[in-house]
Amino acid sequence: MPKKPKTPKREVIAIAVFPADDGKDKAAQSLGRRGGEASAKTLSSRQRSEIAKKGAAARWEKAAK
């Protein structure tokens, strides 16, 4: 029975850990993530719940089509 070709482990790890460059500005991505966390901290649990419900309903509606 033929053996599978061996893939260097380093290459596999590099692909998993370091995604390909998507052409986006990394500094802007970082600021966007921090902005989301900051706005989430200021929202009440009821507001966060309402936002999550709207998002879930939109995903279900999209999946049903």
Secondary structure, DSSP 4 states (H G I P E B T S, - for coil): -PPPPP--HHHHHHHHHSPPP-S--HHHHHHHHHHHHHHHHHS-HHHHHHHHHHHHHHHHHHHH-
